[in-house]
Amino acid sequence: MVKLKDPFTITRNKVIFDYSTLYCETPEALLRSNLFEEIVKRFVEKNATKGSSIFAFLSESLHWLSRADIPKELVKLFRLLFSYTSDEISSMHEEYRPIMSEKDQMYELVEELYNYWRRFERFFFIEAPERSNFPKSSIHHAQFIKANEELKNLVLYVYRRVSEHITGKNPRVYRQLPAGANMGMLLERIQWDCPVRYLPLTEVPFIRLALMEPPLILYPEMNKRKGKFVEIHEPPKLLSVNKKEWFCFPAKVGELTAFIYFHQDFISLGLSLSNLFEIAEYEEIYSKRPDLILVFGLKENLPSKTVFYDDNESNIIIGFVAHDREVDYFGYFKKMTLTLHNIVMIKRGRLPVHGAMVCLKLKGGESANLVIVGDSGAGKSETLEAFRVLAEEYICEMKIIFDDMGSIALDQQGRVVGYGTEIGAFVRLDDLQPGYAYEEIDRSIFMNPDKTNARLIIPVTRYHHVIKGYPLDFMLYANNYEQVDDDHPPVEFFDRVEKALNVFRSGARLAKGTTDEKGLVHTYFANPFGAPQREEEHERLAQYYFQLMFEQEIRVGQIRTRLGIEGYEQEGPKSAALALFNVIRQKAGW
């Protein structure tokens, strides 16, 4: 098996390590590992730079050593502390008596080193054997999961035993914290049908299995998205795609297959895709050509930080995102992938929809499949959240088909149906019902929970619902900027196709701070992700499908969520949902 990666990399507060190379079966092996020595070295250097009391204690107690030699001596001391108590070490090694006599300060040092390790975002990977030499079942999922459990338990055991040997006491409370890796991945090299101009990508391994220790809290450098996705007419050369620094997440984006390549500096965002998209099967990768490719973290010069190229010759839409701190935000991964998806949908005669779709069944027996269209912050996801809050009283079944992006097409019976793209949702923490995020904490990835536009990535549906195709009953525009009164009801329906098209085409909303926009803004069909880039084709499809919706008596209108109006962030979607329930109850009498 060819080694693809270095044993470990530390970059931008992330530790990425090859567990098969750094595998530690015993505490002694862990304490002798290169990664442990590197962490101790960085910990000492950080405290020395700060001039902290910890470094003052070390330099005074180990006064015969230079600043550069203290980390190595500290590693030796930890090895001794695992096997002997502080008193035993003092009696055996006279030079360690000063440092061992200060038990409180030594205990504090160990605590701070442990916390320093845990403050890193930690990722491990294991490479699967070559599949040509092994049957499909040789990728042992159970062993992969067990590896992370063993590492976590080993780190905890070493930390506790060293602490006990310093203090001479057993702790009264044991906290089973995720002390190993936050996320892990099983990698595999798979041959795929790659056009010549993208050959460097064939060296990058695919993620075949992902593992996480939720709740996972990540701190990307940015908390909003800005700018547009610009089309280019010649792809850049992929010179900086080094197989040692890149990974590929093979995603199922609706019915499409997307190869999402990312540089290791963006590994936390790249692996978070596992809460948003289904991972493609081996058979969907081997000898196949993907529908979409995204290369995230490219160091070549790009005309803009986010660009895409429609490669008609190769029949692939490929996006490129620059290696830049300004794109260190999950929204760039999600929205660029969905932009590529939408352009393919337009080319295939489907109408992409920036919105949410849900199938509701009320306790009275009434049911409806509805789509709520809106740009970021319009209230589509928040209205779904309102449905969930009201579910106990009104709803007996609720299936989410898509939370943010889908498409409209015709099924074999000629009905207008909706398809999804994602199995997860990337939602604003501020707009969720208080407590909901904590109810779902065991599956969640939190991003910048202490900042404006804090986000949560959480699975919300199953893949078979995403691709099944559900007939539409309602098509509603999420109006987040108008108050509700006698002339502006919470739910309003249009009586003409052109009137409906004008509202959807205008794409008006009050910006919520999720992007760099402010105030009342307009986006073509509330969808900057593919629709404006293919406006002429999109317009033809919109007119075609809206005409069909009216002919098939699908109710087309708008729902006033009031999400953009201060004070109505939760009450607005809730009252809109209640009004919609009343409309659904009346459906049988249309």
C-alpha positions as CSV (number, residue, x, y, z in Angstrom):
1,M,0.0,0.0,0.0
2,V,1.4,3.4,-1.0
3,K,1.5,6.0,1.7
4,L,-0.3,9.1,0.6
5,K,0.1,11.4,3.6
6,D,2.7,12.6,6.1
7,P,2.4,11.0,9.6
8,F,0.9,14.3,10.9
9,T,0.4,17.9,10.0
10,I,-0.4,20.8,12.3
11,T,-2.0,23.7,10.5
12,R,-4.4,26.5,11.4
13,N,-5.2,25.1,14.8
14,K,-5.8,21.6,13.3
15,V,-4.0,18.4,13.9
16,I,-4.3,15.9,11.1
17,F,-2.6,12.5,11.6
18,D,-2.2,9.1,9.9
19,Y,-3.3,6.7,12.6
20,S,-1.8,3.7,10.9
21,T,1.6,5.3,11.0
22,L,1.3,6.8,14.5
23,Y,-0.6,3.9,15.9
24,C,0.0,3.7,19.7
25,E,-1.1,0.4,21.3
26,T,0.4,1.2,24.8
27,P,0.8,4.3,26.9
28,E,4.5,4.1,26.5
29,A,4.2,4.3,22.7
30,L,1.9,7.3,23.0
31,L,4.4,9.1,25.2
32,R,7.2,8.3,22.8
33,S,5.4,9.3,19.7
34,N,6.6,12.2,17.5
35,L,3.2,13.8,17.7
36,F,3.2,13.9,21.5
37,E,6.7,15.5,21.5
38,E,5.6,18.1,18.9
39,I,2.5,19.0,21.0
40,V,4.7,19.4,24.2
41,K,7.2,21.5,22.2
42,R,4.5,23.8,20.9
43,F,2.9,24.1,24.3
44,V,6.1,25.1,25.9
45,E,6.9,27.6,23.2
46,K,3.5,29.2,23.4
47,N,3.8,29.7,27.2
48,A,7.4,31.0,26.8
49,T,6.2,33.6,24.2
50,K,3.4,34.7,26.5
51,G,5.7,34.8,29.5
52,S,3.2,32.8,31.5
53,S,3.6,31.5,35.0
54,I,3.8,28.0,33.7
55,F,6.9,28.7,31.7
56,A,8.4,30.6,34.7
57,F,7.8,27.5,36.8
58,L,9.5,25.3,34.2
59,S,12.5,27.5,33.6
60,E,13.1,27.9,37.3
61,S,12.6,24.2,38.2
62,L,14.7,23.1,35.2
63,H,17.2,26.0,35.4
64,W,20.1,24.0,33.9
65,L,18.3,23.7,30.6
66,S,17.9,26.2,27.7
67,R,14.5,27.2,26.5
68,A,14.9,24.9,23.5
69,D,15.8,21.8,25.6
70,I,12.9,22.1,28.1
71,P,10.3,20.3,25.9
72,K,12.5,17.1,25.5
73,E,13.2,17.0,29.3
74,L,9.5,17.5,30.0
75,V,8.6,14.5,27.7
76,K,11.1,12.4,29.7
77,L,9.5,13.5,32.9
78,F,6.0,12.5,31.7
79,R,7.3,9.1,30.8
80,L,8.6,8.7,34.3
81,L,5.4,10.0,35.8
82,F,3.3,7.4,34.0
83,S,5.2,4.7,35.8
84,Y,6.2,6.3,39.1
85,T,4.8,8.7,41.7
86,S,6.3,12.2,42.1
87,D,7.8,11.1,45.5
88,E,9.4,8.0,43.9
89,I,10.8,10.1,41.0
90,S,12.3,12.6,43.6
91,S,14.1,9.8,45.4
92,M,15.4,8.3,42.2
93,H,16.4,11.5,40.3
94,E,17.8,14.3,42.4
95,E,17.6,16.8,39.5
96,Y,13.8,16.5,39.5
97,R,13.3,17.1,43.2
98,P,12.6,20.9,42.7
99,I,9.9,20.3,40.1
100,M,8.4,17.3,41.8
101,S,8.1,19.2,45.1
102,E,5.7,21.7,43.5
103,K,2.8,19.3,43.1
104,D,0.1,21.9,42.6
105,Q,2.0,23.6,39.8
106,M,2.9,20.3,38.1
107,Y,-0.8,19.3,38.3
108,E,-1.8,22.7,36.7
109,L,0.8,22.2,34.0
110,V,-0.6,18.8,33.1
111,E,-4.2,20.2,33.0
112,E,-3.1,23.0,30.7
113,L,-1.2,20.7,28.4
114,Y,-4.3,18.4,28.2
115,N,-6.5,21.4,27.5
116,Y,-4.1,22.7,24.9
117,W,-4.3,19.4,23.0
118,R,-8.1,19.3,23.2
119,R,-8.4,22.9,21.9
120,F,-7.0,21.7,18.5
121,E,-9.5,20.5,16.0
122,R,-8.2,16.9,15.7
123,F,-8.6,14.6,12.7
124,F,-7.2,11.2,12.0
125,F,-7.3,9.1,8.8
126,I,-6.6,5.5,7.9
127,E,-5.9,4.2,4.4
128,A,-7.8,1.2,3.2
129,P,-5.9,-1.5,1.3
130,E,-5.9,-1.6,-2.5
131,R,-9.3,-3.0,-3.5
132,S,-7.8,-4.9,-6.5
133,N,-6.1,-7.2,-3.9
134,F,-8.9,-7.5,-1.4
135,P,-12.7,-8.1,-1.6
136,K,-15.2,-5.3,-1.0
137,S,-15.7,-6.5,2.6
138,S,-12.1,-5.9,3.4
139,I,-12.7,-2.3,4.4
140,H,-13.4,-3.0,8.1
141,H,-15.7,-0.3,9.4
142,A,-15.7,-1.8,12.9
143,Q,-11.9,-1.6,13.1
144,F,-12.0,2.0,11.9
145,I,-14.4,2.9,14.6
146,K,-12.5,0.9,17.2
147,A,-9.3,2.7,16.3
148,N,-10.8,6.1,17.4
149,E,-12.2,4.6,20.6
150,E,-8.9,3.1,21.5
151,L,-7.1,6.4,20.9
152,K,-9.6,8.3,23.1
153,N,-9.3,5.8,25.9
154,L,-5.5,5.8,25.7
155,V,-5.2,9.6,25.9
156,L,-7.6,9.7,28.9
157,Y,-5.8,6.8,30.6
158,V,-2.3,8.5,30.3
159,Y,-3.7,11.9,31.4
160,R,-5.4,10.4,34.5
161,R,-2.5,8.2,35.5
162,V,0.1,11.0,35.2
163,S,-2.3,13.3,37.2
164,E,-2.8,10.7,39.9
165,H,1.0,10.1,40.2
166,I,1.5,13.8,40.8
167,T,-1.2,14.4,43.3
168,G,-1.3,11.0,44.9
169,K,-5.1,11.0,44.7
170,N,-7.8,9.5,42.5
171,P,-10.3,12.0,41.1
172,R,-13.9,12.0,42.4
173,V,-15.4,12.9,39.0
174,Y,-14.4,11.3,35.7
175,R,-15.4,13.2,32.6
176,Q,-15.4,11.1,29.5
177,L,-14.4,13.9,27.1
178,P,-13.5,13.3,23.5
179,A,-9.7,13.3,24.1
180,G,-8.8,11.5,20.9
181,A,-9.9,12.8,17.5
182,N,-12.9,14.9,16.8
183,M,-13.4,13.5,13.3
184,G,-11.9,10.6,11.3
185,M,-11.9,9.3,7.8
186,L,-11.2,6.0,6.0
187,L,-9.4,6.8,2.8
188,E,-9.2,4.8,-0.4
189,R,-7.5,5.3,-3.8
190,I,-10.1,4.6,-6.5
191,Q,-9.6,5.0,-10.3
192,W,-12.2,7.1,-12.0
193,D,-12.8,8.3,-15.5
194,C,-10.8,11.5,-15.4
195,P,-10.3,13.9,-18.3
196,V,-6.7,14.6,-19.1
197,R,-6.8,18.3,-18.0
198,Y,-7.7,17.2,-14.4
199,L,-5.2,14.3,-14.0
200,P,-3.6,15.7,-10.8
201,L,-6.9,15.0,-9.1
202,T,-6.5,11.2,-9.6
203,E,-3.8,11.1,-7.0
204,V,-6.1,12.4,-4.3
205,P,-7.7,9.7,-2.1
206,F,-11.5,9.4,-1.6
207,I,-13.2,9.5,1.8
208,R,-15.0,6.2,2.1
209,L,-16.2,6.5,5.7
210,A,-16.4,9.4,8.1
211,L,-16.6,9.4,11.8
212,M,-17.3,12.3,14.3
213,E,-17.6,12.8,18.0
214,P,-20.6,15.1,18.4
215,P,-21.4,17.5,19.6
216,L,-18.7,19.0,17.5
217,I,-17.9,22.7,17.8
218,L,-15.8,24.3,15.1
219,Y,-14.5,27.8,14.7
220,P,-13.9,28.7,11.0
221,E,-12.4,32.1,10.5
222,M,-15.4,33.6,8.8
223,N,-19.1,33.6,9.8
224,K,-20.7,34.8,6.6
225,R,-20.4,34.4,2.8
226,K,-19.9,37.3,0.4
227,G,-19.3,37.8,-3.3
228,K,-20.6,35.9,-6.3
229,F,-19.8,32.7,-8.1
230,V,-18.2,33.9,-11.4
231,E,-18.1,31.8,-14.6
232,I,-14.7,31.5,-16.3
233,H,-14.0,30.2,-19.8
234,E,-10.8,28.4,-19.3
235,P,-10.0,26.2,-16.2
236,P,-6.8,26.9,-14.2
237,K,-4.0,24.3,-14.2
238,L,-4.1,22.2,-11.0
239,L,-0.4,22.5,-10.2
240,S,-0.9,23.0,-6.4
241,V,-3.0,19.8,-5.9
242,N,-0.5,17.8,-3.9
243,K,-1.8,14.4,-3.0
244,K,-0.2,14.7,0.5
245,E,-2.3,17.8,1.2
246,W,-5.7,17.0,-0.3
247,F,-8.7,14.8,0.3
248,C,-11.9,14.1,-1.8
249,F,-15.4,13.9,-0.4
250,P,-17.5,12.0,-3.0
251,A,-21.0,13.4,-2.4
252,K,-24.4,12.4,-3.7
253,V,-26.1,15.8,-4.5
254,G,-29.6,14.7,-5.3
255,E,-29.2,12.3,-8.2
256,L,-25.8,13.8,-9.2
257,T,-22.4,12.6,-8.1
258,A,-20.0,15.3,-7.0
259,F,-16.3,14.9,-6.2
260,I,-15.5,17.6,-3.7
261,Y,-11.7,18.1,-3.3
262,F,-10.4,20.2,-0.4
263,H,-7.0,21.2,0.9
264,Q,-6.1,20.0,4.4
265,D,-6.4,23.6,5.7
266,F,-10.1,23.3,5.2
267,I,-10.5,19.8,6.6
268,S,-13.0,20.7,9.3
269,L,-15.4,22.2,6.7
270,G,-14.7,19.5,4.2
271,L,-15.5,16.7,6.7
272,S,-18.6,18.5,7.9
273,L,-20.1,17.7,4.5
274,S,-20.8,14.3,6.0
275,N,-23.7,15.9,7.9
276,L,-25.1,17.5,4.7
277,F,-24.6,15.0,1.8
278,E,-24.7,11.2,1.5
279,I,-21.3,9.7,0.7
280,A,-21.2,8.1,-2.8
281,E,-20.9,4.3,-3.1
282,Y,-17.7,2.7,-4.5
283,E,-19.7,1.7,-7.7
284,E,-20.6,5.3,-8.3
285,I,-16.9,6.3,-8.3
286,Y,-14.9,3.4,-9.9
287,S,-14.4,4.0,-13.6
288,K,-17.2,6.7,-13.6
289,R,-17.1,10.4,-14.4
290,P,-18.7,12.7,-11.9
291,D,-21.4,15.2,-12.8
292,L,-19.7,17.9,-10.7
293,I,-16.2,18.6,-9.4
294,L,-15.3,21.2,-6.7
295,V,-11.7,22.1,-6.0
296,F,-11.6,24.0,-2.7
297,G,-8.4,25.6,-1.5
298,L,-6.6,26.1,-4.8
299,K,-3.4,28.2,-4.6
300,E,-3.2,29.1,-8.3
301,N,-4.2,32.6,-9.2
302,L,-8.0,32.9,-9.9
303,P,-9.8,35.8,-11.4
304,S,-12.1,35.7,-8.3
305,K,-12.1,33.7,-5.1
306,T,-15.1,31.6,-6.3
307,V,-15.3,30.6,-10.0
308,F,-16.7,27.8,-12.1
309,Y,-16.2,26.4,-15.5
310,D,-18.7,24.6,-17.7
311,D,-16.6,21.9,-19.4
312,N,-18.9,20.8,-22.2
313,E,-16.2,18.8,-23.8
314,S,-15.8,16.6,-20.6
315,N,-19.5,16.9,-19.7
316,I,-18.5,18.2,-16.2
317,I,-19.2,21.4,-14.3
318,I,-16.2,22.2,-12.2
319,G,-15.9,24.9,-9.5
320,F,-12.7,26.4,-8.0
321,V,-12.4,28.2,-4.6
322,A,-9.2,30.0,-3.7
323,H,-7.0,29.1,-0.8
324,D,-7.9,32.2,1.2
325,R,-8.9,32.8,4.8
326,E,-11.9,34.8,3.6
327,V,-13.6,31.6,2.3
328,D,-13.1,29.7,5.6
329,Y,-16.8,29.4,6.0
330,F,-19.0,26.3,5.4
331,G,-21.4,28.3,3.2
332,Y,-18.8,28.4,0.4
333,F,-18.6,24.6,0.3
334,K,-22.4,24.2,0.4
335,K,-23.4,27.0,-2.0
336,M,-20.7,26.4,-4.6
337,T,-21.7,22.7,-4.8
338,L,-25.3,23.6,-5.2
339,T,-24.5,26.2,-7.8
340,L,-22.9,23.5,-9.9
341,H,-25.9,21.3,-9.3
342,N,-28.3,24.0,-10.4
343,I,-26.5,24.6,-13.7
344,V,-26.7,20.9,-14.5
345,M,-30.4,20.9,-13.6
346,I,-31.0,23.8,-16.0
347,K,-29.2,22.0,-18.7
348,R,-31.3,18.9,-18.1
349,G,-34.6,20.8,-18.2
350,R,-35.3,21.0,-14.5
351,L,-36.1,24.2,-12.6
352,P,-33.7,24.7,-9.7
353,V,-35.4,26.0,-6.5
354,H,-33.7,27.8,-3.7
355,G,-36.0,26.8,-0.9
356,A,-37.4,24.1,1.3
357,M,-39.9,21.3,0.6
358,V,-41.8,19.4,3.2
359,C,-44.6,16.8,3.1
360,L,-47.1,17.4,5.9
361,K,-49.9,15.2,7.2
362,L,-52.1,16.8,9.8
363,K,-53.9,15.0,12.7
364,G,-57.2,15.7,11.0
365,G,-56.1,13.5,8.0
366,E,-55.3,16.4,5.7
367,S,-52.0,16.3,3.9
368,A,-50.0,18.6,1.6
369,N,-46.6,18.7,-0.1
370,L,-45.3,22.3,-0.1
371,V,-42.3,24.2,-1.4
372,I,-41.2,27.5,0.3
373,V,-38.9,29.5,-1.9
374,G,-36.5,32.1,-0.5
375,D,-32.9,33.4,-0.4
376,S,-30.7,33.2,2.7
377,G,-32.6,34.6,5.8
378,A,-36.0,34.7,4.1
379,G,-37.4,32.2,6.6
380,K,-37.8,28.9,4.6
381,S,-35.8,26.8,7.1
382,E,-37.3,28.7,10.1
383,T,-40.8,28.0,8.8
384,L,-39.9,24.3,8.7
385,E,-38.7,24.7,12.3
386,A,-42.0,26.3,13.2
387,F,-43.8,23.2,11.8
388,R,-41.6,21.0,14.0
389,V,-42.4,23.1,17.1
390,L,-46.2,22.9,16.3
391,A,-46.0,19.2,15.3
392,E,-47.2,17.8,18.6
393,E,-50.5,19.7,18.4
394,Y,-51.2,19.7,14.7
395,I,-49.0,17.3,12.7
396,C,-48.9,13.5,12.8
397,E,-46.2,13.2,10.1
398,M,-43.6,15.5,8.6
399,K,-41.1,14.5,5.9
400,I,-38.4,17.0,4.8
401,I,-37.5,16.6,1.1
402,F,-35.0,19.4,1.0
403,D,-34.1,22.2,3.4
404,D,-32.3,24.6,1.1
405,M,-32.0,23.6,-2.6
406,G,-34.0,21.3,-4.8
407,S,-35.4,21.1,-8.3
408,I,-38.8,20.8,-10.1
409,A,-39.4,18.4,-12.9
410,L,-42.2,16.2,-14.3
411,D,-42.6,12.6,-13.3
412,Q,-43.7,9.7,-15.6
413,Q,-47.4,10.7,-15.1
414,G,-46.7,14.3,-16.1
415,R,-47.1,15.7,-12.6
416,V,-45.0,18.6,-11.3
417,V,-42.8,17.0,-8.6
418,G,-40.0,18.2,-6.3
419,Y,-36.5,16.6,-5.8
420,G,-33.9,17.5,-3.2
421,T,-30.2,17.7,-2.9
422,E,-29.1,17.3,0.7
423,I,-29.8,15.0,3.6
424,G,-28.9,17.8,6.1
425,A,-29.5,21.4,6.9
426,F,-27.1,24.4,7.6
427,V,-29.3,26.6,9.7
428,R,-28.9,29.8,11.8
429,L,-28.7,28.9,15.5
430,D,-30.4,32.2,16.4
431,D,-33.6,31.4,14.5
432,L,-34.2,28.0,16.0
433,Q,-36.6,27.5,18.8
434,P,-34.7,27.9,22.1
435,G,-33.5,24.5,23.2
436,Y,-33.9,22.7,19.9
437,A,-30.2,22.7,19.1
438,Y,-29.6,21.1,22.4
439,E,-32.2,18.4,21.9
440,E,-30.4,17.4,18.7
441,I,-26.9,18.0,20.2
442,D,-25.9,14.4,19.8
443,R,-25.9,14.7,16.0
444,S,-24.9,18.3,15.5
445,I,-21.9,20.3,14.2
446,F,-21.9,23.8,15.6
447,M,-20.0,26.6,13.9
448,N,-18.9,29.7,15.7
449,P,-21.7,29.4,18.3
450,D,-20.5,32.6,20.0
451,K,-20.8,34.8,17.0
452,T,-23.5,36.5,14.8
453,N,-24.9,34.1,12.2
454,A,-23.9,31.1,14.4
455,R,-24.7,27.9,12.4
456,L,-25.7,24.3,13.0
457,I,-25.2,21.4,10.5
458,I,-27.6,18.6,11.2
459,P,-29.1,15.7,9.3
460,V,-32.8,16.2,8.6
461,T,-33.9,13.6,6.1
462,R,-33.1,10.4,4.3
463,Y,-31.6,10.1,0.9
464,H,-34.4,8.0,-0.6
465,H,-36.8,10.9,0.2
466,V,-34.4,13.3,-1.6
467,I,-34.5,11.5,-4.9
468,K,-38.0,10.0,-4.9
469,G,-39.9,13.0,-6.4
470,Y,-43.0,14.2,-4.5
471,P,-45.9,16.0,-6.3
472,L,-46.5,19.6,-5.3
473,D,-49.6,21.0,-3.7
474,F,-48.2,24.4,-2.8
475,M,-45.5,26.7,-4.2
476,L,-45.0,29.6,-1.8
477,Y,-42.5,32.6,-1.8
478,A,-41.1,33.4,1.6
479,N,-41.8,37.1,2.1
480,N,-39.7,38.2,5.2
481,Y,-40.1,41.9,4.9
482,E,-43.9,42.7,4.9
483,Q,-46.0,43.0,8.0
484,V,-49.3,41.1,8.3
485,D,-52.5,43.1,8.2
486,D,-56.0,42.9,6.5
487,D,-54.5,43.6,3.1
488,H,-51.5,41.4,3.6
489,P,-52.6,38.0,5.1
490,P,-50.0,35.5,6.3
491,V,-50.7,33.3,3.3
492,E,-51.7,34.8,0.0
493,F,-52.3,33.1,-3.4
494,F,-51.9,34.4,-6.9
495,D,-54.6,34.2,-9.5
496,R,-52.4,34.7,-12.6
497,V,-49.2,33.1,-13.8
498,E,-47.5,36.4,-14.6
499,K,-48.3,37.9,-11.2
500,A,-46.7,34.9,-9.5
501,L,-43.7,35.0,-11.8
502,N,-43.1,38.7,-11.0
503,V,-43.0,38.1,-7.2
504,F,-40.7,35.0,-7.6
505,R,-38.6,36.8,-10.2
506,S,-38.1,39.9,-8.0
507,G,-36.7,37.8,-5.2
508,A,-37.2,40.6,-2.6
509,R,-36.1,40.1,1.0
510,L,-34.7,41.9,4.0
511,A,-31.1,40.8,4.4
512,K,-30.4,39.1,7.8
513,G,-26.6,39.4,7.9
514,T,-26.0,35.9,6.6
515,T,-24.1,37.4,3.6
516,D,-22.5,40.8,3.0
517,E,-25.9,42.3,1.9
518,K,-27.9,44.8,3.9
519,G,-31.5,46.2,3.8
520,L,-34.1,45.2,1.2
521,V,-32.4,43.4,-1.6
522,H,-33.5,41.6,-4.8
523,T,-32.1,38.4,-6.2
524,Y,-33.4,36.8,-9.4
525,F,-35.8,34.0,-8.3
526,A,-34.3,34.3,-4.9
527,N,-31.5,32.1,-6.2
528,P,-28.0,33.5,-6.9
529,F,-26.7,30.0,-7.3
530,G,-27.0,29.2,-11.0
531,A,-30.2,31.0,-12.0
532,P,-28.6,34.4,-12.8
533,Q,-25.6,32.7,-14.5
534,R,-28.1,30.9,-16.8
535,E,-30.9,33.5,-16.8
536,E,-32.2,33.0,-20.3
537,E,-32.6,29.2,-20.0
538,H,-33.9,29.6,-16.4
539,E,-36.6,32.1,-17.5
540,R,-37.9,29.6,-20.1
541,L,-38.1,26.8,-17.6
542,A,-39.8,29.0,-15.0
543,Q,-42.5,30.1,-17.4
544,Y,-43.0,26.5,-18.5
545,Y,-43.3,25.0,-14.9
546,F,-45.3,27.9,-13.4
547,Q,-47.9,27.5,-16.3
548,L,-48.1,23.8,-15.6
549,M,-48.5,24.4,-11.8
550,F,-51.5,26.6,-12.5
551,E,-52.9,24.1,-15.0
552,Q,-52.5,21.3,-12.4
553,E,-54.2,23.4,-9.7
554,I,-51.1,23.7,-7.6
555,R,-51.6,26.7,-5.3
556,V,-48.9,29.3,-6.0
557,G,-48.5,32.2,-3.6
558,Q,-46.5,33.8,-0.8
559,I,-46.1,33.2,2.9
560,R,-45.2,36.2,5.1
561,T,-42.6,34.9,7.5
562,R,-41.6,38.4,8.8
563,L,-38.2,36.9,9.7
564,G,-36.5,40.1,8.6
565,I,-38.6,42.3,10.9
566,E,-37.1,42.8,14.3
567,G,-39.0,41.0,17.1
568,Y,-40.6,38.5,14.7
569,E,-37.7,36.1,14.3
570,Q,-39.7,33.2,15.9
571,E,-43.3,34.5,16.1
572,G,-43.4,35.4,12.4
573,P,-42.6,31.9,11.1
574,K,-44.9,30.4,13.8
575,S,-47.9,32.5,12.9
576,A,-47.3,31.8,9.2
577,A,-47.2,28.1,9.8
578,L,-50.5,28.2,11.7
579,A,-52.1,30.1,8.9
580,L,-50.8,27.6,6.4
581,F,-52.3,24.7,8.5
582,N,-55.7,26.4,8.2
583,V,-55.3,26.5,4.4
584,I,-54.3,22.9,4.2
585,R,-57.4,21.9,6.2
586,Q,-59.5,23.7,3.6
587,K,-57.8,21.9,0.7
588,A,-60.4,19.2,0.4
589,G,-63.1,21.8,-0.2
590,W,-61.3,23.6,-3.2
